[in-house]
Amino acid sequence: MLTVRGIITLVILVVLFALAVVWISKNGGWKGEGCGGNCASCHQRCETPRKKSSDQTNN
C-alpha cells in the first residue's frame, strides 16, 4: 500500500508529465508538425507555406 507521501509524489509526477505533453504539443509537437489544438494556426501555415531551401537557391 502506498503511503500518503507516495501518493502525493505520484500525483505531482503525473501532473508534471501532463503539463510537459501539453507544452510540447502547443509548441509544434515532437516533429514540429502539430497544431497543438489550434486549427487557425495550421490553416495559416497552409495559406502561406515556407519556401524550401532548394526553391531559395534556384531563384
Secondary structure by P-SEA (a helix, b strand, c coil): cccaaaaaaaaaaaaaaaaaaaaaaaacccccccccccaaaaaaaaabbbbcaaaaaac
